[in-house]
Amino acid sequence: MLRPSQNRDTNFQSTSPAATLVAVFLFTVIFTLVATQPATAQLLTSVYNFPFTGIDGVYPVAGPIMDTQENLYGTTAYGGIYQHGICDGGGCGVVYKLTRSGSAFIPSTLYRFAGGNDGAISFSSLVFGFDGALYGTTVAGGGGSCNYNNGAASGCGTIFRLDPAEDCNGSLCIGTETVLYRFQGDQDGYFPYASVVFDSEGNLYGTTYQGGAYGVGTVYKLTQTDGQWVHSILYNFEGGNDGAGPIAGLTLDQSGNLYGTTSGGGAGGWGTVFELSPSGGNWNRTTLYSFTGADDGGDPAAGVIFDPAGNLYGATTVLGPAGSSGTAFQLVPSNGSWNFNLLTGFPAYQGGPQSNLTMDTGGNLYGTTYPNAYYQGYGSVFKLARTNNGWMLTPLYVFPGNGSEGGGTFGSVVLDQNGNLFSAAAVSARYGQIFEIRKPGN
């Protein structure tokens, strides 16, 4: 997940003491960073390079998702419909599909955001609904008086549903988009960076980075009633010990409790891991961990995931042990509390993860990193393997940042049935790519 850099018509106060380390906006980092990483052994293959025309999208910040046929779906932050003065004139993003055909992938464009009521600029991964449709969010567009990234786009963000097209004209397969909710930028929150999550009853849950009763973010719920989606606030962050500025989305457990992170606030001011539990029509918030900005890291932009034993795993974007810039961690439930375990600190030239970790069937973790603004680099893809002595960090690929291989890895990874890894690089020959790293032996 790309770290936020935006403003609103009202003054915005940073929610984190590490604000000076927050990555600058995408268009700036693309052309200014210089690669300093060593070479890596594993081969990265480009599955799809987004074309220079931009009509089919540019800058895929979020990682793709995969269906049962191993087709890939995702969003781009920009590209699509060119409109002067809207989304910096470069288009407001697209929804794409890459259809698997043997070892190849055939691209198609499922939707192009127009930047108005339909939404603009998606940094979120997509999710599949029970109805087979695709669901996601845009950080801008939709309505309200929000001013995203110094006027690059207006509107406070949307939650959308996309029905796949039944008939396609070549690579153009424009589906039917329905906006489920348009944020107004006040008490209901604004700038939903992360995607949504479904519960077993088909309700949707998510976070907004700003807005709400105290201006520093919310947790919301969308409930479908008589064919309409009704928005409600489950929690308003206050910006103190409870946290502030949730960038990541939420994770549900089997009991319907919600888990997530805030990028700021908490007892140490460096972000939190929190739980929201339903109780008699209300939701009770519990801080599971407050980051200190020391060896544990700080400013988590990634959310948390569960393993089968009920432990939580997540990552921070900055700080950590000496020489680190970001961490991966584990939270283990113990007698009503949670114990923090540091899994690794990431080398400064690799940076910290910006999005959720992915776990394979063997309990190993995978993800991407992108250096914060203090360090130079173009990011990496890594594996954290379980060993008898803890966890071993292996960089699967470190982006050199040249024109052909690019970099800018903000999104999560997805694994196919053979253990091959797929993700997105926002910068490749300047426009972005979807790439594959094959599991050794495949």
C-alpha positions, -999 to +999 in steps of 0.1 A: +000+000+000+014+034-010+019+056+020-005+085+019+004+120+008-027+142+004-046+170+019-081+183+023-097+217+022-092+219+059-057+217+075-045+182+081-022+175+111+001+145+108-010+115+129+026+101+133+059+114+146+075+096+116+057+118+091+090+131+077+098+095+067+066+089+049+072+081+012+066+110-012+038+106-037+042+081-065+049+105-094+078+120-074+095+087-064+093+073-099+119+096-113+141+105-084+152+074-066+186+057-074+191+020-071+217+007-047+208-030-042+229-060-049+220-085-076+197-114-066+197-150-079+160-157-086+145-148-120+117-123-122+095-127-153+072-099-165+036-113-169+023-080-183+038-046-189+012-018-189+014+000-223+028+035-227-005+047-241-020+046-206-055+038-219-053+004-202-040+018-169-006+028-154+010+024-119-005-008-104+001+000-067-021-028-053-012-064-058-034-087-079-058-113-067-063-148-083-094-168-090-097-206-091-086-207-128-055-187-118-066-156-137-054-123-121-075-092-113-064-058-100-065-021-102-042+007-114-039+040-097-039+060-129-044+057-166-076+049-185-097+078-196-077+110-202-094+141-190-075+174-187-073+186-151-087+154-136-064+129-118-034+150-130-047+146-166-034+110-167-066+091-162-082+080-129-073+043-130-087+010-143-097-025-132-079-051-153-079-089-158-051-111-169-066-144-183-043-174-179-036-193-211-009-219-203+021-200-192+009-168-208-016-142-196-040-123-219-048-088-207-082-071-208-096-039-193-128-044-172-134-008-162-120+027-166-128+052-138-140+085-151-131+104-119-166+116-110-193+099-091-179+065-101-146+071-082-110+078-089-075+064-080-076+030-065-048+019-042-068-012-030-066-048-040-099-063-052-120-090-033-144-115-047-180-113-035-202-142-028-220-132-060-189-135-081-186-098-086-154-078-078-154-053-049-129-025-041-124+011-031-112+043-046-094+069-025-110+098-044-140+106-066-175+099-056-184+132-040-177+154-010-153+183-007-121+164-003-090+175-022-067+145-028-030+151-033-030+189-038-059+188-062-049+158-083-085+146-078-115+157-059-140+136-039-136+117-007-136+081-021-160+053-029-167+016-023-176-001-056-189-033-071-180-045-106-200-071-125-179-088-152-189-082-188-207-110-205-195-100-240-160-087-248-147-067-277-111-079-279-092-068-249-120-044-239-144-061-215-161-032-197-183-044-170-211-027-150-199-006-120-221+001-091-210+025-063-222+011-030-212+041-010-197+076-016-179+091+013-188+127+021-156+136+040-169+145+074-183+122+102-184+093+078-147+094+071-127+099+039-098+085+019-104+047+021-070+033+010-076-003+017-101-027+003-131-042+021-137-076+038-169-097+038-183-114+068-203-147+065-236-127+062-223-106+033-217-074+052-187-053+042-161-038+066-133-013+060-113+017+072-109+053+062-075+070+067-090+104+078-123+118+089-148+106+115-157+123+147-121+132+155-107+136+120-081+107+122-100+078+107-128+053+111-138+017+109-170+013+090-196-013+080-219-016+050-250-036+055-273-045+026-310-038+034-338-041+008-312-038-020-295-008-005-262-005+012-264+013+046-232+028+060-225+029+097-194+038+119-182+011+142-153+031+156-140+067+155-102+068+162-094+097+186-057+100+178-043+092+212-036+058+228-062+042+206-044+050+174-049+072+143-048+070+105-056+034+096-042+027+061-047-011+060-078-030+057-093-054+083-092-091+091-121-111+105-118-141+129-143-169+131-162-152+159-167-120+139-141-099+156-122-074+135-084-068+136-064-041+120-036-015+124-032+022+127-003+040+111+000+065+140-011+071+176-009+045+203+010+047+236+043+052+218+029+073+189+041+049+163+009+030+155-011+002+169-026-033+163-062-033+174-093-055+178-129-046+175-154-070+191-192-069+188-210-066+221-248-060+225-251-039+193-219-020+200-182-026+192-155-026+218-120-016+208-089-032+224-053-022+216-034-054+212+000-037+207+014-002+206+046+003+186+075+021+202+095+031+172+125+010+185+134-026+176+097-033+170+095-007+142+067+018+136+041+033+113+024+000+101+008+005+067+002-032+064-026-050+082-025-083+100-033-119+090-040-151+110-022-185+109-043-217+117-032-215+153-047-180+158-015-160+159-014-127+141+013-116+116+020-081+103+047-056+093+059-021+100+071+004+074+100+021+092+126+017+119+134-016+137+167-031+149+199-013+140+203-009+102+167-018+096+139+001+079+108-018+088+100-051+106+079-082+104+062-094+136+040-120+153+014-115+180+006-146+201-025-147+223-017-156+259-041-155+289-062-126+275-033-106+262-009-107+232+028-113+232+049-095+206+076-114+188+100-098+163+105-120+132+130-098+113+141-063+106+144-055+069+177-040+055+175-003+050+181-006+012+150-029+010+127-009+032+096-021+050+064-038+037+036-015+027+009-042+025-002-074+041+020-105+043+010-137+025+013-171+042+017-204+023+005-238+034+038-245+051+035-213+073+061-194+054+055-157+048+060-136+016+057-100+008+072-069-009+091-039+005+096-004-006+121+020+010+109+050+028+119+085+016+150+086+038+166+056+019+171+052-019+159+020-036+132+004-056+120-023-034+122-061-031+102-093-029+110-115+001+103-148+019+104-154+056+109-191+062+101-210+094+132-227+108+141-246+140+159-214+151+132-189+143+127-172+109+151-168+080+147-137+057+156-144+020+153-116-006+138-134-036+143-104-058+157-069-053+147-044-080+176-026-097+154+003-107+164+003-144+140+010-172+133-026-181+129-042-147+116-012-128+104-014-092+080+003-069+066-027-050+038-016-027+013-045-030+008-079-015+018-111-033-004-140-044+006-176-048-007-201-074-013-238-067+023-246-076+038-220-052+047-195-079+045-159-067+027-129-085+027-092-076+028-057-091+056-032-096+043+003-100+073+014-121+085-006-151+096+012-182+078+040-162+043+025-164+042-006-143+041-044-146+026-076-131+054-100-125+060-137-116+088-153-095+087-190-100+092-214-072+126-232-076+120-265-095+089-253-113 
